Amino acid sequence: MVPGMLDVKGTKILAKSLFKELRGNGYSTNQILSLSTELIDLVTQDLKGDHEGEVQDAPPPAVLDDKAKEGWRAAL
């Protein structure tokens, strides 16, 4: 496993290299921003897909019977 500090440093280096490469090949700042937005959208969709599986796998919420409800009310 890579320590978090190296991961952040590597990510910054990769981003800077990619930015320089795109600018060097004639991409405008707006085009790079648009690409970045699309990448964020893809990651967001991927994360939502991961969380959907977690929600489906989660146990159903506990149902409190009347006695348990009274205990909670008393505690409040």
N, C-alpha and C positions, 0 to 999 in steps of 0.2 A: 504494500500500500504506500502511496506517495503522501508525504506529510503535506498538510494544508498550505503551508507557506510556499513550498515548491510548486504546488498546483496553481496558486494565484500568480506566482511569478511566470510560470510557463504559459498561462492563459494570456497574460499581458503581452508577453513576447509574441505569441501567436497572433493576437489581435493587431499588434503594431505591424508585424510582417505582412499580414493579409491586407491591411489598410494601404501600406506602401506599394504592395503589388498591384492592387486595384487602381490606385491613383496613377501608378507608373504605366498602366495599360489604358489610360484615358477615361476611366470612370469618374464621373463628377461626384462631388460631395453628396448631392441629393440622391444619386443612384446608390451610393454606398449606404446612406441612411435607409433607403427603401429596402435594400438587401438585409440590413440589420433588423429592421422591423419584421420582415418575413421570417427570419431566423427565430426571433423572439416568439412570433405566432406559432411556429412549428414546435418549439420547446414547450410552450404553454399547452398546446393540444396534446402533446406527448404526456405531460404531467397530469393533465385532466384524465387521460386514458388510464394512467397508473392509479390514480385515486379512485376511479370508478370501480376498479377491481377490489380495492381495499374496502370500499363501502359495501359492496355486494357480499364480501366475505365476512364482514363484521357481524357479530351476534346481534339479535334483535334487542332493542332496549328493554330493560327490566320493567315489569309492570308491578306497581305497588298495590298491595291489597289495602283494605280500609284501615286495618290495624297499623300498618306501616305508615300510611298517610297521617294518621293521628300522631304517631311518634314524631314525624317530621314537623308537624304543626306545633307540637309542644316544644320542640327544640328551638323553633324560631321565636 
